[in-house]
């Protein structure tokens, strides 16, 4: 059929709030909620909005993470305001204490038999799993399955670098940007060129040589493997794959053996998402405090903030802080903060939910087309009571690494012929 979406399909793919089909589909997966580093033992609780609903996340005295509905079960006061102490949250309104395990432990306002009363009060709380520098939460109505490990979720804390940035647009715009290899040589031209100039043989520089890759896209048990193939002037082919572990996680290959990149779009509500961005390697790649060395050429004048890594330098009214003088002096996009800022700006500039009925897709958009089809089919599977993609019990995805390499010319023994 046509690759252009109908309005109804666009709604099904993007809307996550309430009883929207996509929101119901997402409750079949562990959802990335908050950076582990944002939760400090006995520190301030953090408001985490997911699928249009607000929650309170906190790290207890003993290091465990609690994840509750934001409203206190007594009279709805925000538990983000609560005191975090003695392995639970104490509401500042009437002093009710809710234990990290999700039960009411103390009800100072009730007499007699406060313990019996407390035992009857339900607390809306959710299972969590920590891995890869992220706290993941299970919002499904069924019991939480074993977490399906990813290539980066069992590595040491210095082998995984992770940041988060609030994105001012729908979650699917984040996924589609990560799946789109074609923009690397244009949008990111200035950072890629600078990065490539720092070391001989860095393969990512080859993305600057051929802007229209040919795509081979393969359906997998977990989502998609998307191979972008760029024929080069010497007859070789630059192969760069993206691994999409549906529905949230994209893995993009490192260059010349460097750390692989992670892009995870987690839906706050219909018109915002959190973009978790980081990298992983079998080696230690950061010290937990400073910007990792391998990213230094990909950062401009933006101060390093792992909790708002790719944030804007201005509002939509002033074009997000775009620097036209820098463009005149050779910076391609004019977004001089860092490479991720370029992604965040272009996604937001499309509007909170882009109208995909007005698109004119090109040959390099095959991965995006296939991802949309897969998600629409997953909703159909869910509605029909069939298993949805990537939810086979007991499967993990630790071996689905992306690839970045140069393939030899078809006949390497003969000199490449330029036509």
PyMOL commands that set and color helices and strands:
alter all, ss='L'
color gray80, all
select helices_A, chain A and resi 7-14+21-26+36-38+79-81+114-119+171-179+181-183+189-197+203-208+293-298+316-321+324-328+339-349+356-358+363-383
alter helices_A, ss='H'
color red, helices_A
select strands_A, chain A and resi 30-35+46-50+53-59+65-69+83-85+88-90+97-99+104-106+128-131+134-138+160-167+214-219+223-231+237-245+249-252+260-269+272-280+404-407
alter strands_A, ss='S'
color yellow, strands_A
deselect
rebuild
show_as cartoon
